[in-house]
Amino acid sequence: MRTPLKAILLAAALQAFMLAGAQNRIQFTEYDLDNGLHVILHKDNSTPIVAVTISYHVGSKNENPERTGFAHFFEHLMFEGSKYIERGEFDKIAMNAGASLNANTSFDRTFYYLLLPSNQLELGLWMESERLLHLRIDSLGVETQRSVVKEERKQSYDNRPYGTMMEKTFAAAFKEHPYRWMPIGSAESINNATLEEFMEFHSTFYVPNNATLSIAGDIDVEQTKKLVQKYFGDIPRGTKPLYRPTIVEPVKTAEVRDTIYDNIQLPAVIQAYHMPANGTPDYYALSMLTTLLSDGESSRMTKSIVNKQQKAMFVGAFPFALEDPGLFMVFGITNFGVEPNELEDAVNAEIHKAQTEELTDREFQKLRNKVENDFISQNSTMAGIAESLSDYHMYYGNANLINTEIDRYMAVTKEDIKRVANQYLTKENRVVLYYLPKESL
C-alpha cells in the first residue's frame, strides 16, 4: 500500500517544524550573587507573563533515614507564611495578583513556582525571598502540616489502589541508597520529628548557596537583576554542611520477586531494572527504549500486549531520570481473566524482541521524531523553560543543555538501543512484583 502524497507532505512539514524549533535556541543570562544564589534569566516579551521559580537542591535522598519525608514536608510548610506574610495569606496574595503557584518534591530537589502577570514580577520576588529568609516555623504550622501530609499519604498511597506500587518497588530495588524511601516519607518519621529538627533542616538546606532562582518571561534583564539583588542579595549565605549522599547501591546479582496483596480488582505486574543516572550516555538510549516500547498507541507493548493479545488493560515503560542511578520500570494491569504470569511472559517477549531484533529504519526515524517533539514541547511554556534551566544547572552545572541535550538523544543509534536492552534488562538486575487482590489470599 502506497503512502498518500498528502500524508508524505504532512510528515515533511512536521519534521521541518520540529527542526526549526530545535534550532531556535533559548537565550538566557546567568550569574551568582555574593551569597551563592545562582540566578538564571530568560527574556521572552511575546506575552505579559513571567515565571518566578526557585529550586532547592534537597530531596528525599538528602534526609536522615530516621526522619524521612522532611523535604516533602517543607514543600507544604513553605506556604505557611513568614515574618511579614500572615499565616494562610501566601496563596491569597498570589491569587489576588492574578498568579498561579505550586511546588513539587522529588528524590533530588524541591521546586517552587509562581506564574504571574509580568507587572507583578517584584511581588513574586519579594514573596520568594520572604519565605526563604523569614519562613514561619512554629508549633501551630508544623502540627497543621503534619495532619495535611499524613492525610495526603493516606489518599495517595495507603488508600489508593496500586498506591504503594512505587514505594514497594523502590524499597525492594534499593537496600543501601536513600532512593529506598519515597519523597512522601513515613508518617512515623513526621510524627516523631521535633520543631527543632524542622528548623535545623531549613537552616541547612534552605539557603541561597543551595538554590537556583530561574525567571522566564516578559522581563527587562537589567531591571530584573536589580530587583533580584534588592530582594535576595542581603540573605545570608548558609554555613552548615550540605549532605550529599555518596552511597553506591551494590550491583544486583539475583532477581528479587515478591507478591503484594492490595485492595484491587485486577492483578498488576511491575518489573524494575537498575539503570544509569540521568545525563549518562546509556540513560538516553534506555529512555528512547521506553518510548519505543510504550509511548503512544502505536508503541510495541500497546500494539502487541493491549490491542492484539488483549492481555493488559494498560502497560507502560518509564525511565526514572534521577541524579544518581535509578530504575527502568515496566508496569501493567492485567485484562479480565488474565493471570499475572501471562502478562509477565508477554512483557518479557517484547523485551526479548528489543534485545534480539533490529529496529527498522522507519521505526527508528519515528522514534527520533517523537523524542524530538517531546523535547521541544517540554520547553514550550515559560514555566517549563524556567524549570528546565534550573534543573540543567542544578544537576549538571550547564543550563545550556536546554539547547543541546537533544543532541545526546539524537546521538543514540539503533545499535545502542539494542545494546542497552541486553546490558540492563536482565533477570538478575531486576525486581518483579505481583500486585494481587486481597480476596485471593
Buried (B, 14 or more C-beta within 10 A) or exposed (E): EEEEEEEEEEBEEEBEEBEEBBEEEBEBBBEEBEBBBBBBBBBBEEEEBBBBBBBBBBBBBBBEEEBBBBBBBBBBBBBBBBEEBEBEBBEEBBEEBEBEBEBEBBBBBBBBBBBBBBEBBBBBBBBBBBBBBBBBBBEEBBEBBBEBBBEBBEEEBEEBBBBBBBBBBBBBBBEEBBBBBBBBBBBEBBEEBEEEBBBEBBBBBBBBBBBBBBBBBBBBEEEBBEBBEEBBBEBEEBEEEEBEBEEEBEEBEEEBEEEBEBEBEBBBBBBBBBBBBBBEEBBBBBBBBBBBBBBEEEBBBBBBBBEEBEBBBBBBBBBBBBBBBBBBBBBBBBBEEBEBEBBBEBBBEBBEEBBEEEBEEEBBEBBBBBBBBBBBEEBEBBBBBBBBBBBBBBBBEEBBBBBEBBEBBBEBEBEBBBBBBEBBBBEEBBBBBBBBBEEEE
